[in-house]
Amino acid sequence: MLSFHSTAGKPFIKVERDAAAIPAEVNWIDAFRPEHWELAFLERTLGVVAPTFEKLSEIESSSRLYRDEDRLFLSSPALYRIDGGMPNTTPLGFVLSKDILLTIRFKRLKGFDLVKDNVLTEDHMPTDGPGAFVALVGMIIDHIADELEGVSGDLDRASQNIFGMNGGADQRLQPREDGRQLRSVLRKVGRNGDLTGKISDVILGMARMVPYVMTNGSDYLSADARARLKSLRIDLDSLKDYETRLTDKIQFLLDATLGLTNIEQNNIFRVLTVVSVIGIPPTLIASMYGMNFKHMPELEWAYGYQYGLFLIALSALIPIVWFKWRGWW
């Protein structure tokens, strides 16, 4: 689907399928899952062969950033989220010229919706290709920042659950409930780690793309566009630092969660060890008096049975007292 836009306060411009040329007021064309006839339309009106999904998915810099005559061909991963599903990345392509910006995407992206709903309704934006590029990249960066803020909030709540900062540290949970809570925290931290990794890929792609445009598109960048691109590069650097800090925190919380899991397992093994050790002396005594020898003096005693029970109880009590004194339980 092709949609035509202008940053001069005209978010949607109608262009007929058989139009001979793109209207001069259009400075951004959004190709969302373009069909064959739409690709042919772009090639006929713009003289541009739109990159394919496979081309945009390549990871080497020479395939993501290159110039062909007076156009810059750019690609970067973009973050998208399906309702009720995990976030994922999808390739996003740009074809930038002095007068017009062409974007090629295959998933619904929140940044694009925000640009169409908010930025394009204003009339103070530059009406050339770099103006549309700056507006779109700026909104994508804002969306990335919002995602990182969401990750930070989730990690703060996970930290409270792990370290008992929410006032629940004094409540002793049953081992099954405690294990269930730790698994839930571990899954939450893991999901945020996966999301942060995808955001890192997006930031890396944008951080390569913006300086490339500043260097190789300098012949048609205005002073305002250059200043805004410089500001976006600074924002990307700050987001990269923030993402690195979140990655370190995620690793710390994962280590802490696994450490608490090991402690809980050690507690269980300690209880089992105490129980097994306590049961060894009584078992030894009971086994000794359970032997069928002909001459056993205790068989003739009037209180031999009580004596045997006393020895069994005493042999169990002594380890209990000793483990209690040592603080094992």
C-alpha positions, 0 to 999 in steps of 0.5 A, spaced: 500 500 500 502 506 498 500 513 501 503 520 500 504 525 505 507 532 505 510 535 512 506 542 510 500 540 514 497 535 509 498 528 512 494 524 506 495 526 499 491 522 494 495 520 488 491 516 482 494 509 480 495 511 473 498 518 475 504 520 470 508 523 476 508 525 483 505 531 485 510 536 487 507 537 494 508 530 496 515 529 500 514 523 503 511 516 500 510 510 505 510 503 501 507 498 506 508 491 503 508 494 496 505 490 491 508 489 484 504 494 481 506 499 486 513 497 485 512 498 478 509 505 479 514 507 484 519 505 478 515 509 473 514 515 477 521 516 481 526 512 477 527 508 483 527 500 484 525 499 491 529 494 495 526 488 497 525 485 503 531 480 502 536 486 501 533 490 507 535 484 511 542 484 509 546 486 515 553 488 512 554 496 512 555 496 504 548 493 503 545 498 509 548 504 507 550 506 500 549 512 495 546 511 488 547 518 483 543 523 487 539 518 492 541 515 499 539 508 500 538 506 507 536 501 512 535 499 519 532 494 524 525 497 526 521 495 532 514 493 532 509 489 537 503 485 535 498 486 540 499 481 546 505 478 543 513 479 544 516 485 540 520 483 534 524 487 529 523 488 522 527 491 516 525 498 514 528 501 508 529 509 506 530 512 499 532 519 500 533 524 495 533 532 496 525 533 494 522 526 497 523 520 501 521 513 500 520 508 506 519 501 505 516 497 510 513 490 511 510 491 519 505 496 522 510 501 526 508 505 531 513 511 529 509 511 523 503 512 526 505 517 530 508 521 525 502 521 520 497 523 526 501 528 530 507 531 526 504 531 519 498 535 521 503 541 523 505 546 518 512 548 520 516 542 518 521 543 512 517 540 505 523 537 502 526 529 503 531 531 509 525 534 512 521 528 512 526 524 514 528 528 520 521 528 522 520 520 521 527 518 525 526 523 530 519 520 532 522 513 531 527 515 536 522 517 541 518 511 540 525 507 542 526 512 548 519 510 551 520 502 550 526 503 554 523 507 559 518 501 560 523 496 560 526 500 566 520 500 570 519 493 569 526 492 572 525 496 578 518 492 579 522 486 578 528 488 583 523 489 588 520 482 588 527 479 588 530 483 594 523 484 598 523 492 597 516 492 597 515 490 604 514 482 603 520 480 605 518 478 612 513 473 609 515 466 609 513 463 602 512 455 601 517 453 597 513 451 591 510 458 592 517 461 592 519 457 586 513 460 582 515 467 584 522 466 582 520 463 575 515 469 574 521 474 576 526 470 571 521 470 565 520 477 566 527 479 566 528 475 561 523 478 556 526 485 558 533 482 556 530 480 549 527 486 548 533 490 550 537 486 545 532 488 540 532 495 541 540 495 541 539 493 534 535 498 532 539 504 536 545 501 532 542 501 525 540 508 527 546 511 529 550 508 523 544 511 519 544 518 521 551 520 521 551 517 514 546 522 512 550 528 515 556 526 511 553 523 504 547 528 504 551 534 505 549 537 498 542 538 499 541 538 507 539 545 510 542 548 516 536 546 520 536 539 517 543 538 519 542 541 526 536 537 527 540 531 525 546 532 530 541 533 535 538 526 533 545 523 534 546 526 541 539 523 543 542 516 540 548 516 544 544 518 550 540 512 549 545 507 547 548 509 554 542 508 557 541 501 554 548 499 556 546 501 563 539 497 563 543 491 560 548 491 566 542 491 570 538 485 567 545 481 568 545 483 575 538 481 576 538 475 572 545 473 577 541 475 583 535 471 581 539 465 579 543 466 586 536 466 590 534 459 586 540 456 588 539 458 595 532 455 596 535 449 593 541 449 598 536 450 603 532 444 601 538 439 600 540 442 607 533 439 610 534 433 607 541 432 609 539 433 616 533 428 616 537 423 613 543 424 618 538 424 624 535 417 621 541 414 621 543 412 628 536 410 630 536 405 624 543 402 626 540 401 633 534 398 630 538 394 625 542 391 631 537 389 635 533 386 629 538 381 628 536 374 630 542 371 634 541 366 639 544 369 645 542 376 646 542 378 653 537 384 652 532 378 650 531 376 657 531 383 660 524 385 663 525 392 660 529 390 654 523 393 649 523 400 653 531 400 653 531 399 645 526 404 644 530 409 649 536 408 645 533 409 638 529 416 641 536 418 644 540 417 638 535 421 634 535 426 639 542 427 640 543 429 632 537 434 633 540 438 638 547 438 635 544 441 628 540 446 632 546 448 636 550 449 630 544 453 627 542 448 621 535 449 622 
